[in-house]
Amino acid sequence: MIYSVYIINKAGGLVYQRDFAEQLEKVSSNDYLVLAGTFHGVHAITSKISPVPSSSGIEVLEGETFKLVCTQTLTGTKFLIVTDPQHQNVDALQKKVYDLYSNYVMKNPFHTPEMPIRSDQFDVGLSKLINEA
């Protein structure tokens, strides 16, 4: 099961957030912004303290009840997918989310980069993708 999808811009701002599981506790939009900023900071710190040269930071964070997978693009945009711990093949799902983002957000001449995503086509495509996963 896919719980949530987050997209964080290169400055650490939350530009997209959507929950897909009804059992998730509802939090305020401010809490989502704090979560994104905190993850951005921790991601940056882990990339610096990693013993592996040229580490990109946190890629997977696993807990008893969830798994968070992060992919950072070359432009610094982070795609976070939160799933149940047993979910397999999250990498393929992230690639498809990125494809949707490329097609419906970045190719939209009315979208301003680094700003919140307001695209019905992206929302519909993401819903369809998550329902198929």
VEXSEVO-37360 format. One record per atom (N, C-alpha, C): chain; atom name; x, y, z. Coordinates in nm, 2 decimals, m for minus. Layout:
<sites>
+--------+-------+--------+--------+--------+
| chaine | atome |     xx |     yy |     zz |
+--------+-------+--------+--------+--------+
|      A |    CA |      X |      Y |      Z |
...
+--------+-------+--------+--------+--------+
</sites>
This chain:
<sites>
+--------+-------+--------+--------+--------+
| chaine | atome |     xx |     yy |     zz |
+--------+-------+--------+--------+--------+
|      A |     N |   0.08 |  m0.12 |   0.00 |
|      A |    CA |   0.00 |   0.00 |   0.00 |
|      A |     C |   0.09 |   0.12 |   0.00 |
|      A |     N |   0.05 |   0.22 |  m0.08 |
|      A |    CA |   0.12 |   0.35 |  m0.08 |
|      A |     C |   0.04 |   0.44 |   0.01 |
|      A |     N |   0.12 |   0.50 |   0.10 |
|      A |    CA |   0.05 |   0.60 |   0.20 |
|      A |     C |   0.05 |   0.74 |   0.15 |
|      A |     N |   0.17 |   0.79 |   0.11 |
|      A |    CA |   0.18 |   0.93 |   0.07 |
|      A |     C |   0.29 |   0.95 |  m0.04 |
|      A |     N |   0.27 |   1.06 |  m0.11 |
|      A |    CA |   0.38 |   1.11 |  m0.20 |
|      A |     C |   0.40 |   1.26 |  m0.17 |
|      A |     N |   0.53 |   1.29 |  m0.16 |
|      A |    CA |   0.58 |   1.43 |  m0.13 |
|      A |     C |   0.68 |   1.46 |  m0.24 |
|      A |     N |   0.67 |   1.59 |  m0.28 |
|      A |    CA |   0.78 |   1.64 |  m0.37 |
|      A |     C |   0.83 |   1.77 |  m0.30 |
|      A |     N |   0.96 |   1.77 |  m0.28 |
|      A |    CA |   1.03 |   1.88 |  m0.21 |
|      A |     C |   1.12 |   1.95 |  m0.31 |
|      A |     N |   1.11 |   2.08 |  m0.32 |
|      A |    CA |   1.20 |   2.15 |  m0.41 |
|      A |     C |   1.34 |   2.16 |  m0.36 |
|      A |     N |   1.43 |   2.22 |  m0.44 |
|      A |    CA |   1.58 |   2.22 |  m0.40 |
|      A |     C |   1.61 |   2.31 |  m0.28 |
|      A |     N |   1.52 |   2.40 |  m0.25 |
|      A |    CA |   1.53 |   2.48 |  m0.13 |
|      A |     C |   1.47 |   2.42 |   0.00 |
|      A |     N |   1.41 |   2.31 |  m0.02 |
|      A |    CA |   1.35 |   2.24 |   0.10 |
|      A |     C |   1.20 |   2.27 |   0.12 |
|      A |     N |   1.14 |   2.34 |   0.02 |
|      A |    CA |   1.00 |   2.37 |   0.03 |
|      A |     C |   0.91 |   2.26 |  m0.03 |
|      A |     N |   0.80 |   2.24 |   0.04 |
|      A |    CA |   0.71 |   2.13 |   0.00 |
|      A |     C |   0.63 |   2.19 |  m0.12 |
|      A |     N |   0.64 |   2.13 |  m0.24 |
|      A |    CA |   0.56 |   2.18 |  m0.35 |
|      A |     C |   0.45 |   2.08 |  m0.39 |
|      A |     N |   0.45 |   1.96 |  m0.33 |
|      A |    CA |   0.33 |   1.87 |  m0.35 |
|      A |     C |   0.33 |   1.77 |  m0.24 |
|      A |     N |   0.21 |   1.74 |  m0.20 |
|      A |    CA |   0.18 |   1.64 |  m0.09 |
|      A |     C |   0.05 |   1.58 |  m0.12 |
|      A |     N |   0.04 |   1.45 |  m0.11 |
|      A |    CA |  m0.09 |   1.39 |  m0.12 |
|      A |     C |  m0.09 |   1.25 |  m0.04 |
|      A |     N |  m0.19 |   1.23 |   0.04 |
|      A |    CA |  m0.21 |   1.11 |   0.11 |
|      A |     C |  m0.30 |   1.02 |   0.03 |
|      A |     N |  m0.27 |   0.89 |   0.04 |
|      A |    CA |  m0.36 |   0.79 |  m0.03 |
|      A |     C |  m0.42 |   0.69 |   0.06 |
|      A |     N |  m0.38 |   0.69 |   0.18 |
|      A |    CA |  m0.44 |   0.59 |   0.28 |
|      A |     C |  m0.53 |   0.67 |   0.37 |
|      A |     N |  m0.65 |   0.62 |   0.38 |
|      A |    CA |  m0.75 |   0.68 |   0.47 |
|      A |     C |  m0.72 |   0.67 |   0.62 |
|      A |     N |  m0.64 |   0.57 |   0.66 |
|      A |    CA |  m0.62 |   0.55 |   0.80 |
|      A |     C |  m0.51 |   0.65 |   0.85 |
|      A |     N |  m0.45 |   0.73 |   0.77 |
|      A |    CA |  m0.35 |   0.82 |   0.81 |
|      A |     C |  m0.41 |   0.93 |   0.90 |
|      A |     N |  m0.34 |   0.97 |   1.00 |
|      A |    CA |  m0.39 |   1.08 |   1.09 |
|      A |     C |  m0.38 |   1.21 |   1.01 |
|      A |     N |  m0.48 |   1.29 |   1.01 |
|      A |    CA |  m0.48 |   1.42 |   0.94 |
|      A |     C |  m0.40 |   1.52 |   1.02 |
|      A |     N |  m0.31 |   1.59 |   0.95 |
|      A |    CA |  m0.23 |   1.69 |   1.01 |
|      A |     C |  m0.25 |   1.82 |   0.93 |
|      A |     N |  m0.20 |   1.93 |   0.99 |
|      A |    CA |  m0.22 |   2.06 |   0.93 |
|      A |     C |  m0.12 |   2.08 |   0.81 |
|      A |     N |  m0.16 |   2.17 |   0.73 |
|      A |    CA |  m0.07 |   2.20 |   0.61 |
|      A |     C |   0.07 |   2.25 |   0.66 |
|      A |     N |   0.07 |   2.32 |   0.78 |
|      A |    CA |   0.19 |   2.37 |   0.83 |
|      A |     C |   0.28 |   2.26 |   0.88 |
|      A |     N |   0.22 |   2.15 |   0.93 |
|      A |    CA |   0.29 |   2.03 |   0.98 |
|      A |     C |   0.36 |   1.97 |   0.86 |
|      A |     N |   0.29 |   1.96 |   0.74 |
|      A |    CA |   0.35 |   1.90 |   0.62 |
|      A |     C |   0.47 |   1.99 |   0.58 |
|      A |     N |   0.46 |   2.12 |   0.59 |
|      A |    CA |   0.57 |   2.21 |   0.55 |
|      A |     C |   0.69 |   2.19 |   0.64 |
|      A |     N |   0.66 |   2.17 |   0.77 |
|      A |    CA |   0.77 |   2.15 |   0.87 |
|      A |     C |   0.84 |   2.01 |   0.84 |
|      A |     N |   0.76 |   1.91 |   0.81 |
|      A |    CA |   0.81 |   1.78 |   0.78 |
|      A |     C |   0.90 |   1.78 |   0.66 |
|      A |     N |   0.86 |   1.86 |   0.55 |
|      A |    CA |   0.94 |   1.87 |   0.43 |
|      A |     C |   1.07 |   1.94 |   0.46 |
|      A |     N |   1.07 |   2.05 |   0.53 |
|      A |    CA |   1.19 |   2.12 |   0.57 |
|      A |     C |   1.28 |   2.04 |   0.65 |
|      A |     N |   1.23 |   1.97 |   0.75 |
|      A |    CA |   1.31 |   1.89 |   0.84 |
|      A |     C |   1.38 |   1.78 |   0.76 |
|      A |     N |   1.30 |   1.71 |   0.67 |
|      A |    CA |   1.36 |   1.60 |   0.59 |
|      A |     C |   1.47 |   1.66 |   0.50 |
|      A |     N |   1.45 |   1.77 |   0.44 |
|      A |    CA |   1.55 |   1.84 |   0.36 |
|      A |     C |   1.68 |   1.86 |   0.43 |
|      A |     N |   1.66 |   1.91 |   0.55 |
|      A |    CA |   1.78 |   1.94 |   0.64 |
|      A |     C |   1.86 |   1.81 |   0.67 |
|      A |     N |   1.78 |   1.71 |   0.72 |
|      A |    CA |   1.84 |   1.58 |   0.75 |
|      A |     C |   1.91 |   1.52 |   0.63 |
|      A |     N |   1.84 |   1.53 |   0.52 |
|      A |    CA |   1.90 |   1.47 |   0.39 |
|      A |     C |   2.03 |   1.54 |   0.36 |
|      A |     N |   2.04 |   1.67 |   0.37 |
|      A |    CA |   2.16 |   1.74 |   0.35 |
|      A |     C |   2.27 |   1.70 |   0.44 |
|      A |     N |   2.24 |   1.69 |   0.57 |
|      A |    CA |   2.34 |   1.65 |   0.67 |
|      A |     C |   2.39 |   1.51 |   0.65 |
|      A |     N |   2.30 |   1.42 |   0.61 |
|      A |    CA |   2.35 |   1.28 |   0.59 |
|      A |     C |   2.43 |   1.27 |   0.47 |
|      A |     N |   2.41 |   1.35 |   0.37 |
|      A |    CA |   2.50 |   1.35 |   0.25 |
|      A |     C |   2.64 |   1.39 |   0.29 |
|      A |     N |   2.65 |   1.48 |   0.39 |
|      A |    CA |   2.78 |   1.53 |   0.43 |
|      A |     C |   2.86 |   1.44 |   0.52 |
|      A |     N |   2.79 |   1.37 |   0.61 |
|      A |    CA |   2.85 |   1.29 |   0.71 |
|      A |     C |   2.87 |   1.14 |   0.67 |
|      A |     N |   2.82 |   1.11 |   0.55 |
|      A |    CA |   2.83 |   0.97 |   0.51 |
|      A |     C |   2.98 |   0.94 |   0.48 |
|      A |     N |   3.02 |   0.82 |   0.52 |
|      A |    CA |   3.16 |   0.77 |   0.50 |
|      A |     C |   3.18 |   0.74 |   0.35 |
|      A |     N |   3.08 |   0.73 |   0.27 |
|      A |    CA |   3.09 |   0.69 |   0.13 |
|      A |     C |   3.10 |   0.82 |   0.05 |
|      A |     N |   3.21 |   0.84 |  m0.02 |
|      A |    CA |   3.23 |   0.96 |  m0.10 |
|      A |     C |   3.11 |   0.98 |  m0.20 |
|      A |     N |   3.08 |   1.11 |  m0.22 |
|      A |    CA |   2.97 |   1.15 |  m0.31 |
|      A |     C |   2.84 |   1.09 |  m0.27 |
|      A |     N |   2.81 |   1.07 |  m0.15 |
|      A |    CA |   2.68 |   1.01 |  m0.11 |
|      A |     C |   2.57 |   1.11 |  m0.13 |
|      A |     N |   2.45 |   1.07 |  m0.17 |
|      A |    CA |   2.34 |   1.16 |  m0.20 |
|      A |     C |   2.25 |   1.18 |  m0.08 |
|      A |     N |   2.28 |   1.12 |   0.03 |
|      A |    CA |   2.20 |   1.14 |   0.15 |
|      A |     C |   2.10 |   1.02 |   0.17 |
|      A |     N |   2.00 |   1.04 |   0.25 |
|      A |    CA |   1.91 |   0.93 |   0.28 |
|      A |     C |   1.83 |   0.89 |   0.16 |
|      A |     N |   1.84 |   0.76 |   0.14 |
|      A |    CA |   1.76 |   0.70 |   0.02 |
|      A |     C |   1.64 |   0.62 |   0.07 |
|      A |     N |   1.66 |   0.55 |   0.19 |
|      A |    CA |   1.55 |   0.47 |   0.24 |
|      A |     C |   1.55 |   0.49 |   0.39 |
|      A |     N |   1.43 |   0.51 |   0.45 |
|      A |    CA |   1.42 |   0.52 |   0.59 |
|      A |     C |   1.31 |   0.42 |   0.63 |
|      A |     N |   1.34 |   0.32 |   0.71 |
|      A |    CA |   1.24 |   0.21 |   0.74 |
|      A |     C |   1.21 |   0.21 |   0.89 |
|      A |     N |   1.08 |   0.20 |   0.92 |
|      A |    CA |   1.03 |   0.18 |   1.05 |
|      A |     C |   0.95 |   0.06 |   1.06 |
|      A |     N |   0.89 |   0.03 |   1.17 |
|      A |    CA |   0.80 |  m0.09 |   1.19 |
|      A |     C |   0.68 |  m0.08 |   1.11 |
|      A |     N |   0.62 |   0.04 |   1.09 |
|      A |    CA |   0.50 |   0.06 |   1.02 |
|      A |     C |   0.50 |   0.13 |   0.89 |
|      A |     N |   0.62 |   0.17 |   0.84 |
|      A |    CA |   0.63 |   0.24 |   0.71 |
|      A |     C |   0.77 |   0.22 |   0.66 |
|      A |     N |   0.78 |   0.26 |   0.53 |
|      A |    CA |   0.91 |   0.27 |   0.46 |
|      A |     C |   0.90 |   0.40 |   0.38 |
|      A |     N |   1.00 |   0.48 |   0.39 |
|      A |    CA |   1.01 |   0.61 |   0.31 |
|      A |     C |   1.12 |   0.59 |   0.22 |
|      A |     N |   1.10 |   0.61 |   0.09 |
|      A |    CA |   1.20 |   0.60 |  m0.01 |
|      A |     C |   1.21 |   0.74 |  m0.08 |
|      A |     N |   1.34 |   0.79 |  m0.09 |
|      A |    CA |   1.37 |   0.92 |  m0.14 |
|      A |     C |   1.45 |   0.91 |  m0.26 |
|      A |     N |   1.42 |   0.98 |  m0.37 |
|      A |    CA |   1.50 |   1.00 |  m0.49 |
|      A |     C |   1.52 |   1.14 |  m0.51 |
|      A |     N |   1.65 |   1.18 |  m0.53 |
|      A |    CA |   1.68 |   1.32 |  m0.55 |
|      A |     C |   1.72 |   1.33 |  m0.70 |
|      A |     N |   1.66 |   1.43 |  m0.77 |
|      A |    CA |   1.70 |   1.45 |  m0.91 |
|      A |     C |   1.83 |   1.53 |  m0.92 |
|      A |     N |   1.89 |   1.54 |  m1.04 |
|      A |    CA |   2.01 |   1.63 |  m1.05 |
|      A |     C |   1.98 |   1.77 |  m1.03 |
|      A |     N |   1.86 |   1.82 |  m1.03 |
|      A |    CA |   1.82 |   1.96 |  m1.00 |
|      A |     C |   1.80 |   1.98 |  m0.86 |
|      A |     N |   1.80 |   1.87 |  m0.77 |
|      A |    CA |   1.78 |   1.89 |  m0.63 |
|      A |     C |   1.64 |   1.86 |  m0.58 |
|      A |     N |   1.55 |   1.84 |  m0.67 |
|      A |    CA |   1.41 |   1.81 |  m0.63 |
|      A |     C |   1.41 |   1.67 |  m0.57 |
|      A |     N |   1.34 |   1.65 |  m0.46 |
|      A |    CA |   1.33 |   1.52 |  m0.39 |
|      A |     C |   1.19 |   1.47 |  m0.41 |
|      A |     N |   1.18 |   1.34 |  m0.44 |
|      A |    CA |   1.05 |   1.27 |  m0.45 |
|      A |     C |   1.05 |   1.17 |  m0.34 |
|      A |     N |   0.95 |   1.18 |  m0.25 |
|      A |    CA |   0.94 |   1.09 |  m0.13 |
|      A |     C |   0.81 |   1.01 |  m0.15 |
|      A |     N |   0.83 |   0.88 |  m0.13 |
|      A |    CA |   0.71 |   0.79 |  m0.13 |
|      A |     C |   0.71 |   0.71 |   0.00 |
|      A |     N |   0.60 |   0.72 |   0.07 |
|      A |    CA |   0.58 |   0.65 |   0.20 |
|      A |     C |   0.49 |   0.53 |   0.17 |
|      A |     N |   0.54 |   0.41 |   0.20 |
|      A |    CA |   0.47 |   0.29 |   0.18 |
|      A |     C |   0.46 |   0.20 |   0.30 |
|      A |     N |   0.39 |   0.09 |   0.30 |
|      A |    CA |   0.40 |   0.00 |   0.41 |
|      A |     C |   0.53 |  m0.08 |   0.39 |
|      A |     N |   0.58 |  m0.13 |   0.50 |
|      A |    CA |   0.72 |  m0.19 |   0.50 |
|      A |     C |   0.74 |  m0.31 |   0.40 |
|      A |     N |   0.63 |  m0.38 |   0.37 |
|      A |    CA |   0.65 |  m0.49 |   0.28 |
|      A |     C |   0.63 |  m0.46 |   0.13 |
|      A |     N |   0.61 |  m0.33 |   0.10 |
|      A |    CA |   0.59 |  m0.30 |  m0.04 |
|      A |     C |   0.71 |  m0.32 |  m0.12 |
|      A |     N |   0.70 |  m0.38 |  m0.23 |
|      A |    CA |   0.82 |  m0.41 |  m0.32 |
|      A |     C |   0.81 |  m0.32 |  m0.44 |
|      A |     N |   0.93 |  m0.30 |  m0.50 |
|      A |    CA |   0.94 |  m0.24 |  m0.63 |
|      A |     C |   0.90 |  m0.09 |  m0.63 |
|      A |     N |   0.94 |  m0.02 |  m0.52 |
|      A |    CA |   0.92 |   0.12 |  m0.50 |
|      A |     C |   1.00 |   0.20 |  m0.60 |
|      A |     N |   1.12 |   0.15 |  m0.64 |
|      A |    CA |   1.20 |   0.22 |  m0.74 |
|      A |     C |   1.13 |   0.24 |  m0.87 |
|      A |     N |   1.06 |   0.14 |  m0.92 |
|      A |    CA |   0.99 |   0.15 |  m1.04 |
|      A |     C |   0.87 |   0.25 |  m1.03 |
|      A |     N |   0.81 |   0.24 |  m0.92 |
|      A |    CA |   0.70 |   0.34 |  m0.89 |
|      A |     C |   0.75 |   0.48 |  m0.89 |
|      A |     N |   0.87 |   0.50 |  m0.83 |
|      A |    CA |   0.92 |   0.64 |  m0.83 |
|      A |     C |   0.96 |   0.69 |  m0.97 |
|      A |     N |   1.01 |   0.60 |  m1.05 |
|      A |    CA |   1.04 |   0.64 |  m1.19 |
|      A |     C |   0.91 |   0.68 |  m1.26 |
|      A |     N |   0.80 |   0.61 |  m1.24 |
|      A |    CA |   0.67 |   0.65 |  m1.30 |
|      A |     C |   0.62 |   0.78 |  m1.25 |
|      A |     N |   0.64 |   0.80 |  m1.12 |
|      A |    CA |   0.60 |   0.93 |  m1.06 |
|      A |     C |   0.68 |   1.04 |  m1.12 |
|      A |     N |   0.81 |   1.02 |  m1.14 |
|      A |    CA |   0.89 |   1.12 |  m1.20 |
|      A |     C |   0.85 |   1.15 |  m1.35 |
|      A |     N |   0.82 |   1.04 |  m1.42 |
|      A |    CA |   0.77 |   1.05 |  m1.55 |
|      A |     C |   0.64 |   1.14 |  m1.56 |
|      A |     N |   0.55 |   1.12 |  m1.47 |
|      A |    CA |   0.43 |   1.20 |  m1.46 |
|      A |     C |   0.46 |   1.34 |  m1.43 |
|      A |     N |   0.56 |   1.36 |  m1.34 |
|      A |    CA |   0.60 |   1.50 |  m1.31 |
|      A |     C |   0.66 |   1.57 |  m1.43 |
|      A |     N |   0.75 |   1.50 |  m1.50 |
|      A |    CA |   0.81 |   1.55 |  m1.62 |
|      A |     C |   0.71 |   1.59 |  m1.72 |
|      A |     N |   0.61 |   1.50 |  m1.75 |
|      A |    CA |   0.52 |   1.52 |  m1.85 |
|      A |     C |   0.41 |   1.63 |  m1.82 |
|      A |     N |   0.36 |   1.63 |  m1.70 |
|      A |    CA |   0.25 |   1.71 |  m1.67 |
|      A |     C |   0.28 |   1.84 |  m1.59 |
|      A |     N |   0.40 |   1.84 |  m1.53 |
|      A |    CA |   0.44 |   1.96 |  m1.45 |
|      A |     C |   0.54 |   2.04 |  m1.52 |
|      A |     N |   0.66 |   1.98 |  m1.55 |
|      A |    CA |   0.77 |   2.05 |  m1.61 |
|      A |     C |   0.75 |   2.09 |  m1.75 |
|      A |     N |   0.66 |   2.02 |  m1.83 |
|      A |    CA |   0.63 |   2.06 |  m1.96 |
|      A |     C |   0.51 |   2.15 |  m1.97 |
|      A |     N |   0.46 |   2.19 |  m1.86 |
|      A |    CA |   0.35 |   2.28 |  m1.86 |
|      A |     C |   0.40 |   2.42 |  m1.86 |
|      A |     N |   0.37 |   2.50 |  m1.97 |
|      A |    CA |   0.43 |   2.63 |  m1.98 |
|      A |     C |   0.38 |   2.73 |  m1.87 |
|      A |     N |   0.27 |   2.70 |  m1.80 |
|      A |    CA |   0.22 |   2.79 |  m1.70 |
|      A |     C |   0.27 |   2.75 |  m1.56 |
|      A |     N |   0.35 |   2.65 |  m1.55 |
|      A |    CA |   0.40 |   2.61 |  m1.42 |
|      A |     C |   0.53 |   2.69 |  m1.39 |
|      A |     N |   0.54 |   2.75 |  m1.27 |
|      A |    CA |   0.67 |   2.81 |  m1.23 |
|      A |     C |   0.75 |   2.72 |  m1.16 |
|      A |     N |   0.87 |   2.69 |  m1.20 |
|      A |    CA |   0.96 |   2.59 |  m1.13 |
|      A |     C |   0.98 |   2.64 |  m0.98 |
|      A |     N |   0.99 |   2.54 |  m0.90 |
|      A |    CA |   1.01 |   2.55 |  m0.75 |
|      A |     C |   0.89 |   2.60 |  m0.68 |
|      A |     N |   0.78 |   2.62 |  m0.75 |
|      A |    CA |   0.65 |   2.66 |  m0.68 |
|      A |     C |   0.56 |   2.54 |  m0.67 |
|      A |     N |   0.45 |   2.56 |  m0.58 |
|      A |    CA |   0.36 |   2.45 |  m0.56 |
|      A |     C |   0.30 |   2.40 |  m0.69 |
|      A |     N |   0.28 |   2.27 |  m0.70 |
|      A |    CA |   0.23 |   2.20 |  m0.82 |
|      A |     C |   0.07 |   2.21 |  m0.82 |
|      A |     N |   0.02 |   2.27 |  m0.92 |
|      A |    CA |  m0.13 |   2.28 |  m0.94 |
|      A |     C |  m0.16 |   2.22 |  m1.08 |
|      A |     N |  m0.17 |   2.09 |  m1.09 |
|      A |    CA |  m0.19 |   2.03 |  m1.22 |
|      A |     C |  m0.29 |   1.92 |  m1.20 |
|      A |     N |  m0.41 |   1.93 |  m1.26 |
|      A |    CA |  m0.51 |   1.83 |  m1.25 |
|      A |     C |  m0.47 |   1.70 |  m1.33 |
|      A |     N |  m0.39 |   1.72 |  m1.44 |
|      A |    CA |  m0.35 |   1.60 |  m1.51 |
|      A |     C |  m0.25 |   1.52 |  m1.43 |
|      A |     N |  m0.16 |   1.59 |  m1.35 |
|      A |    CA |  m0.07 |   1.52 |  m1.27 |
|      A |     C |  m0.14 |   1.45 |  m1.16 |
|      A |     N |  m0.24 |   1.51 |  m1.09 |
|      A |    CA |  m0.32 |   1.45 |  m0.99 |
|      A |     C |  m0.39 |   1.33 |  m1.04 |
|      A |     N |  m0.46 |   1.34 |  m1.15 |
|      A |    CA |  m0.53 |   1.22 |  m1.21 |
|      A |     C |  m0.43 |   1.11 |  m1.24 |
|      A |     N |  m0.32 |   1.14 |  m1.31 |
|      A |    CA |  m0.22 |   1.04 |  m1.34 |
|      A |     C |  m0.17 |   0.97 |  m1.22 |
|      A |     N |  m0.14 |   1.05 |  m1.12 |
|      A |    CA |  m0.08 |   0.99 |  m0.99 |
|      A |     C |  m0.18 |   0.90 |  m0.93 |
|      A |     N |  m0.31 |   0.95 |  m0.92 |
|      A |    CA |  m0.42 |   0.86 |  m0.86 |
|      A |     C |  m0.43 |   0.73 |  m0.93 |
|      A |     N |  m0.43 |   0.74 |  m1.06 |
|      A |    CA |  m0.44 |   0.61 |  m1.14 |
|      A |     C |  m0.32 |   0.52 |  m1.12 |
|      A |     N |  m0.20 |   0.58 |  m1.11 |
|      A |    CA |  m0.07 |   0.50 |  m1.09 |
|      A |     C |  m0.08 |   0.44 |  m0.95 |
|      A |     N |  m0.12 |   0.51 |  m0.85 |
|      A |    CA |  m0.12 |   0.45 |  m0.71 |
|      A |     C |  m0.23 |   0.35 |  m0.70 |
|      A |     N |  m0.34 |   0.36 |  m0.77 |
|      A |    CA |  m0.45 |   0.26 |  m0.76 |
|      A |     C |  m0.40 |   0.13 |  m0.83 |
|      A |     N |  m0.32 |   0.14 |  m0.93 |
|      A |    CA |  m0.27 |   0.02 |  m1.00 |
|      A |     C |  m0.15 |  m0.05 |  m0.93 |
|      A |     N |  m0.08 |   0.03 |  m0.84 |
|      A |    CA |   0.03 |  m0.03 |  m0.77 |
|      A |     C |  m0.01 |  m0.12 |  m0.66 |
+--------+-------+--------+--------+--------+
</sites>
